[in-house]
Amino acid sequence: MCKKIYLLRGTPVAFFRSLFLLVFGGICFITMTLPGTAAAQQDVARTMEALRREPLTETHERQKQRLIAAYPDFLTQSDYYPNAVQWRDGTIMLFEDGRPKKNFETLLNYPDLQDQMAMRYTPGDSIIILPNHDPGRVRYEKFFKKMYGATEAEVRANLETVYWLPGSINQPLLVTTVNGVSEKLQALSDTLDTLLAFQKYLVKPAGTFNWRVIKDTHRLSAHSFGIAIDINVDFAHYWGWNQKQQGDYIGYHTDIPPEIFKIFEKYGFIWGGKWSHYDTMHFEYRPEMLPLHMIYLLQPHMPEPLPLRPLEVLPFLSTDVNPQYRESG
């Protein structure tokens, strides 16, 4: 003779099963009807699909390797998921988000790590200006926030005073210590201090750390992370100023001698004078944009790679796709 199993003062198991299904169904209904939830679920699905994608193309793999080599204290290999970069704290960050080809404005506003690495920066005397070719101006903001600080307070905690041109003006400037940026800027400043013929371009620096967004955008400036410096604005040219004067034509102008920007490049900084949307006073520490042989010269040591672990035990960092993102040609 069969007997029902009773729990909690005689309540049958069938009752709990029905209650569970009712509650679970209600949660599903609410979840599916909440505004934006479907889009968020699609973003998660898109991200997981991108992680499981086949290995990157040879070009994209080389770009990823440059990125890892440029920041060895933070990044290491992740062979489990080729389309990802692994941070040394275990975080996984998607490299290529798999979205269709982005136009220039979308690249600036909603990039992934591959977009950040895509444009080739050419160090040395050559200045190659192509339409919408701004190598280093595309920045995946979540990458920089994780490395240098996600808030003004977090960035400030790592700032250090660098003395600009100590033999002449000896001006104190605040720069991040992360990745040895302050040490590198001090070293290049000491070198520039010996170039007496070029002092007029350098003696009135326009600033380093400044937590702010770029004008008319929602994007944080590289100055927000303490990795950028603007030199003397009196000899600077900026595409926005020229556009304001001459309409859509922005032209190209620079007065900065190669001797200056080549020294910055030697220490891992790129120059805004090599952008089609030029900013000739601007330099920022972006070693990943340089050729691999220059990146290796910047590294006093290369940390050992981390032992590989399954993705399931690693915290996952999504690409944080903005819900306002729209394909736009």
Secondary structure, 3 states (H helix, E strand, C coil): CCCCCEECCCEEHHHHHHHHHHHHHHHHHHHHHCCCHHHHHHHHHHHHHHHCCCCCCHHHHHHHHHHHHHCCCCEECCCCCCCEEEECCCCEEECCCCCCCCCHHHHHHCCCHHHHHHCCCCCCCCCCCCCCCCCCCCCCHHHHHHHHCCCHHHHHCCEEEEEECCCCCCEEEEEECHHHHHHHHHHHHHHHCCCHHHHHHCCCCCECCCCCECCCCCCECHHHHCCEEECCHHHCCEHHHHHHHHCCCCCCCCCCCHHHHHHHHHCCEEEHHHCCCCECCEEEECHHHCCHHHHHHHCCCCCCCCCCCCHHHCCEECCCCCCCCCCCC
